[in-house]
């Protein structure tokens, strides 16, 4: 990979304990061109490579 960038939210959020929540990530590309990305499914699906950390609630 020739370029990388962090993916995270700047705004405070409230989570529902019933779902997994994307918290933070890092993207990379082999084209040396980083796309602007957020933690939405639509945005993440356009990335070449990413690692996303999720928060899961357990009983």
Steps between C-alpha positions, in 0.01 A plus 500: 500500500635842407264732690293477817253708703302474825121467508314628807215725616562837660151531649381334823261211436248296697500124441221245516620187681326271249738559206871502424632853456792608279734703721826565314686381194788539261489484121777440249536496124746383238421795270648768731161682497300499823122549485311688768324238711272480799372199694180451297448172310481689169828684556685190624387292202691732262839451670772277355628388842397583857515368853203605715475467876150430631337519840270212598285487810449169682267406781 
